[in-house]
Amino acid sequence: MGLVDMSSMAASIGVSVAVLRFLLCFVAMIPVSFAWRIVPSGIGKHLYAAASGALLSYLSFGFSSNLHFLVPMTIGYASMAVYRPNHVFYMSGDAWKEGGIDSTGALMVLTLKVISCAMNYNDGMLKEEGLREAQKKNRLVQMPSLIEYFGYCLCCGSHFAGPVYETKDYLEWTEGKGIWDTSNKRKQPSPFEATVRAIFQAAICMALYLYLVPQYPLTRFTEPVYQEWGFLRKFSYQYMAGFTARWKYYFIWSISEASIIISGLGFSGWTNDASPKPKWDRAKNVDILGVELAKSAVQIPLVWNIQVSTWLRHYVYERLVQNGKKAGFFQLLATQTVSAVWHGLYPGYMMFFVQSALMIAGSRVIYRWQQAISPQMAMLRKSMVFINFLYTVLVLNYSAVGFMVLSLHETLTAYGSVYYIGTILPVVLILLSYVVPAKPSRAKPRKEE
C-alpha cells in the first residue's frame, strides 16, 4: 500500500497515517496469533512469538521502537539474573491526544510484564506458607530462558495493548501444560466462535466511535460556547464526551481479545454447567455493559481494563497490606497513584486517579448505608442502589475528563464549570461516614435466602 493510498484512507476515517499504520498492524495480530497454532512446539513457538511481535512493532512504530523495548526487557532480565528481588518502573506519553502514535503505549504493557515476571521470580524463592493465593499460583521457581522471556514479552504483538498475562501461563500455554495439556485425549476448545464474537463487537465499537467523536470534541471544554451553557448541559456534555471516548478503548480491547482467543492463550478453563462451555477470561479486558451500567464505583475496576486492574491488585494493592490486617484508603490511594504514574506524569492522569480513589471510597459509604437498612424496607434499599448508580455515573464521567484532556488548565476548566461537584460529593460522603456510621442489618435470614 503506497503512501498516497494510506493518506487517503487515513483522511477518510479521520486519523493520521501513523495511527492508521498502527491500526492495520493491530488488526494483523489476529491472523498472526492464529498462525502461532501451527508453529512446531518447543523453541520454535517462543521464536515465532518474539519475532512476530518485533516485526509488528517495526511495521507500526519503526525500527527504533524495538530498541526502546529492548531496554526495559534487558534490565528486567538482568535484574532477575544478577539480583533477584530487583524491579523497575517506566512511564508513557500522550501521543494519542496529539492525533499521532508512538511506542510508549506498548512500553506501558511491557513494563507490567517485566515487573510481574521479576516479582514472580522473586516469589519463587519464598516459602509458600506466607504467600497469597495469586503469589502461589504465579510464582516462578526457575528463571525463564532468554528466548522464553522475549517470547513472553513480545508474543504475537500482545504488547501493543495487552491484555497483560502471567509468565507462568505463557510458559504452560507454549509447552502444552496445565489447562492446555492435550495428553490423555484432553480436547482443546475451538476458539473461532469466541473470536468472531470479539471481532463483531470491535466493529460495532469502532462504528459508534466514528459516529460520535465529531459531535463531542474534547476541545469544546475550553471554547467560549461551553462556558455559556447551563450546569445540566455542561454536565451532559461531560457524560457524552466520556461515553464517546470509551468506545475507542472498547474497540482496541475487543481486537486484542480476539487475537489472544484465537491463539489459544485466552482459554481459562471450563464452566461448571451440565454441558461445560469454554471460558476465555484471560483475554477479556472489558465488560461494556458492566462499565456503562455499573451499580457501584467499586465495580469499575472489575469491568474496565480488567487485566491491568488485576495486575494492580496482585502486585501493588495486596502487597501493601500487612498480613492479618485489612486494606484501607491508603492502599487504595497508593494503588491509584501507581496507576497514574504508569499512564504518564500528566496532571490530568494524576487528578483522575486521585478522583477515582475518592469515587470508590464514596461509593463504599453509600453501600454500607444501604446494607444498614433493614431487609423489610426493600423499597428504601433499592433506592440506595439507584442512588449509588447515579453517583457512579456522575463522578466517573466528571473524573474522566482529566484522563482525556491531560493538561491542568483544561482539567480544572472542565471540573470548575460544574462547580467541582464530582470532587466535593465523594469528600462529603467520606466525612459523613464518620458522623453517620453504618452497621449492617442483622435481620434473621429467611429460608429462601
Disulfide bonds with the S-S distance in Angstrom:
none
